[in-house]
Amino acid sequence: MNRNNANQRLPTQEQEVLPTIQGMGGNGSRMHTVGSMKESDKKQDPKKEYTYSIQGDNIVGNGTFGVVYFATINETGETVAIKKVFQDRRYKNRELQIMKEIGNHPNVISLRNYFYIYADDKQEDVYLNIIMDYIPETLYRMIKYFAKKSKGNFPNILLKLYSYQLMRSLAYIQGLGICHRDIKPTNVLVDPRNHALKMCDFGSAKKLNPSETNISYICSRYYRAPELMFMATQYTNSIDVWSVGCVIAEMVLGDPIFAGESSVDQLIEIIKILGTPTLQQIQHMNPDHQPTQMPKIKPTPWSKVFKNCKVDPLAIDLISKVLVYSPQLRLKPLEALAHPFFDELRNPLCRINGQKLPELFNFTQIEVNGYPDELINKLIPDWYSQMCAGVDNRSSDDSN
């Protein structure tokens, strides 16, 4: 990053209260600017100054754009996650702007607070610190755990529950016009206590505009949609749907379904399963792509791809409708949620080890906007609608 112009002031609208932080860069020194807490965050008083402590090198995540620590709010004792990224003073931080817009959703990590610190006493390099809820596990670690424990057999109920919440998180951010552009198991958080899932890390996210071009070299390789490898620059949010499909398949297989060693090899791995794309499919992915000679390879039956896994055939059917070349033919998030694979989750007596499922049906207007009422009614079970209306007709056993 270009770190010239280091003495310019940060945007005035971000100059407010001055919290301190211990153990991260500034050694507890005060910064000149800070963003205020969200009024909607009920866990903290937005008018009160908070301080944060990091014990040693408590790094919980590393990425291209920053480092994530877990810290303690000194005033409350609560544990939070803090993402620290270098702030180029010439630009606003896109991740911060997107997180401000996201607000609160059960399946997307939300912004609690943010502030800036100097890297040292010279007060040249500035770091943005984004404060979020701390969630102890990632989907990546859950996949590796079950791959080792159960020889690749991811529990079917968790496969349904995590896949459902992933698709729901997509429905929400796509309703806001946001494309994540880096969905992968390490960017999905899971609370093992109640199996609630949240999408995180919006460092690559962007609000796509049909009139603007975008970089095609985006998204981690194993989860990169094929149109990106055909150098599309006016792709849509469906690249995130492809990535989620790859993550679902990885839960089943225990390893990435397409594990290429380079961008070219990644496309080859996709072709091995989906077959050689037709000229029409290539045009769907990138209308500007120049025709090239490609070896003619037949698609591999999905049953053969998952032949060594004990997996619900409905899960395979869902994956087959998501991992397709033509972006416009991939299931949209809410369409995916209506798939029969998720019908068990709509049963009021569905439990995990006797424990109720996390909230699944409190859809926001942002999620359902533009979808037909027939689909939305299918997604919200009658018992849930009755419960919200104050009538609960579920079995008396449900209260135990």
Residue pairs with C-beta under 8 A, 6 or more apart in sequence:
1 86
1 88
2 88
2 90
3 88
3 124
3 125
5 89
5 90
6 89
6 124
6 125
6 126
7 124
8 89
8 90
9 89
10 32
10 33
10 87
10 89
10 116
10 126
11 92
14 33
14 34
14 35
14 116
15 32
15 33
15 34
16 33
16 34
16 35
16 36
17 34
17 36
17 49
18 30
18 31
18 32
18 34
18 49
18 115
19 34
19 49
19 50
19 51
19 52
19 113
19 115
20 26
20 28
20 29
20 30
20 51
20 52
21 28
21 51
21 52
21 53
21 54
21 71
21 82
21 115
21 117
21 129
22 28
22 51
22 52
22 53
22 54
23 53
23 54
23 55
23 56
23 71
24 52
24 54
24 69
24 71
24 82
24 84
24 117
24 129
25 84
25 117
25 118
25 119
25 120
25 127
26 117
26 118
26 119
26 120
26 127
29 117
29 118
29 121
31 115
31 116
31 117
31 118
32 116
33 115
33 116
34 114
34 115
34 116
35 96
35 113
35 114
35 115
36 46
36 113
37 44
37 46
37 112
37 113
38 46
38 110
38 111
38 112
38 113
39 46
40 103
40 104
41 110
41 112
41 113
43 76
43 78
43 112
44 50
44 73
44 76
44 112
44 113
48 75
50 73
50 74
50 75
50 76
50 113
51 73
51 74
51 75
52 71
52 72
52 73
52 74
52 80
52 82
52 131
53 71
53 72
53 74
54 69
54 70
54 71
54 72
54 82
55 72
58 69
58 70
58 71
59 67
59 68
59 69
60 68
60 69
60 70
60 81
60 134
61 67
61 68
61 83
61 138
61 186
61 201
62 68
63 201
63 203
64 203
64 204
65 85
65 95
65 203
65 204
66 83
66 84
66 85
66 86
66 203
67 83
67 84
68 81
68 82
68 83
68 84
69 81
69 82
69 84
70 79
70 80
70 81
70 82
70 134
71 79
71 80
71 81
71 82
72 78
72 79
72 80
73 79
73 80
79 134
80 112
80 131
80 132
80 133
80 134
81 131
81 132
81 133
81 134
81 135
82 129
82 130
82 131
82 132
83 129
83 130
83 132
83 201
84 127
84 128
84 129
85 93
85 95
85 127
85 128
85 130
85 203
86 125
86 126
86 127
86 128
87 93
87 116
87 126
87 127
87 128
89 126
93 128
94 205
94 206
95 130
95 202
95 203
95 205
96 111
96 114
96 128
96 130
98 178
98 202
98 205
98 206
98 207
99 109
99 110
99 111
99 130
99 202
100 111
101 176
101 178
102 108
102 110
102 111
102 172
102 173
102 176
102 178
102 202
103 110
104 110
105 169
105 172
105 364
106 165
106 168
106 196
106 198
106 358
106 359
106 362
107 165
107 166
107 168
107 169
107 172
107 196
107 197
107 198
107 199
108 169
108 172
108 173
108 198
108 199
108 200
109 132
109 133
109 135
109 189
109 198
109 199
109 200
110 132
110 133
111 130
111 131
111 132
112 131
112 132
112 133
113 131
114 128
114 129
114 130
114 131
115 128
115 129
115 131
116 126
116 127
116 128
116 129
117 126
117 127
117 129
118 124
118 125
118 126
118 127
119 125
119 126
119 127
132 200
133 198
135 189
135 190
135 191
135 198
135 200
136 191
136 192
137 189
137 190
137 191
137 192
138 185
138 186
138 187
138 188
138 189
138 190
139 162
139 185
139 186
139 188
139 189
139 190
139 197
139 247
139 251
140 184
140 185
140 186
140 188
142 158
142 162
142 185
142 190
142 192
143 154
143 185
143 250
143 251
143 254
144 254
146 152
146 153
146 154
146 155
146 158
146 254
147 154
147 254
147 255
152 253
152 254
152 308
152 309
153 309
153 310
154 251
154 252
154 254
156 311
156 312
156 315
157 344
157 350
157 352
158 195
158 251
158 352
159 248
159 251
159 252
159 311
159 312
159 315
160 315
160 341
160 342
160 344
160 345
161 195
161 197
161 345
161 352
161 357
161 358
162 188
162 190
162 195
162 197
162 251
163 244
163 248
163 251
163 315
163 318
163 341
163 342
164 337
164 342
164 345
164 360
165 196
165 197
165 358
165 360
166 183
166 188
166 197
166 199
166 244
166 247
166 248
167 244
167 333
167 334
167 336
167 337
168 333
168 337
168 360
168 367
169 197
169 198
169 199
170 180
170 199
170 237
170 240
170 241
170 244
170 333
171 332
171 333
171 334
171 337
171 363
171 367
171 368
172 364
172 366
172 367
173 179
173 180
173 199
173 205
173 240
174 237
174 240
174 333
175 364
175 366
175 367
175 368
175 369
176 207
176 366
177 207
177 208
178 202
178 205
178 206
178 207
178 237
179 205
179 206
179 207
179 208
179 236
179 237
179 239
179 240
180 187
180 199
180 202
180 204
180 205
180 240
180 243
181 204
181 205
181 206
181 218
181 219
181 239
181 240
182 201
182 203
182 204
182 205
182 218
182 219
182 220
182 223
182 243
183 199
183 219
183 223
183 240
183 243
183 244
183 247
184 220
184 222
184 223
184 243
184 246
184 247
185 247
185 250
187 199
187 200
187 201
188 197
188 198
188 199
188 200
188 247
189 197
189 198
189 199
189 200
190 196
190 197
191 197
194 355
194 358
195 352
195 357
195 358
196 358
197 358
204 218
204 219
206 214
208 214
208 235
208 236
208 237
210 234
212 234
213 233
213 234
214 233
214 234
214 235
215 233
216 228
216 229
216 231
216 232
216 233
216 235
217 228
218 224
218 228
219 225
219 228
219 239
219 243
221 260
221 262
221 263
221 266
222 246
222 256
222 258
222 259
222 260
222 266
223 242
223 243
223 246
223 247
223 256
224 239
224 242
224 243
224 263
224 266
225 235
225 238
225 239
225 242
225 243
225 327
226 242
226 267
226 270
226 274
226 277
226 285
226 325
227 235
227 239
227 285
227 286
227 327
228 235
228 239
229 263
229 264
229 266
229 267
229 270
230 282
230 285
230 286
230 289
231 286
231 289
232 285
232 286
232 288
232 289
235 327
236 327
238 327
238 328
238 330
239 327
241 322
241 330
241 331
241 332
241 333
241 336
242 322
242 323
242 327
242 330
244 322
245 319
245 322
245 323
245 330
246 256
246 257
246 258
246 323
248 315
248 318
248 319
248 322
249 257
249 319
249 323
250 256
250 257
252 306
252 309
252 311
252 315
252 319
253 306
253 309
257 273
257 305
257 323
258 266
258 269
258 270
258 273
259 269
260 266
260 267
260 268
260 269
260 270
271 277
271 294
271 297
272 297
272 300
273 299
273 300
273 305
273 323
274 299
274 323
274 324
274 325
275 297
275 298
275 299
275 300
276 294
276 295
276 296
276 297
277 285
277 294
277 325
279 291
280 326
281 325
281 326
282 289
282 291
282 325
283 289
284 325
284 326
284 327
284 328
284 329
285 325
285 326
285 327
302 316
302 319
302 320
303 316
306 316
312 341
314 339
314 340
314 341
315 341
317 339
317 341
318 331
318 336
318 339
318 341
321 330
321 331
321 336
321 339
322 330
322 331
322 336
323 330
324 330
331 339
332 371
334 367
334 368
334 371
334 375
334 376
334 379
335 375
337 379
338 375
338 378
338 379
344 350
345 357
345 360
346 361
346 381
347 381
348 381
348 383
348 384
348 394
348 395
348 398
349 394
349 395
349 397
349 398
350 357
351 357
361 379
361 380
361 381
361 384
363 376
363 379
363 380
368 376
383 392
383 393
383 394
386 392
386 393
387 394
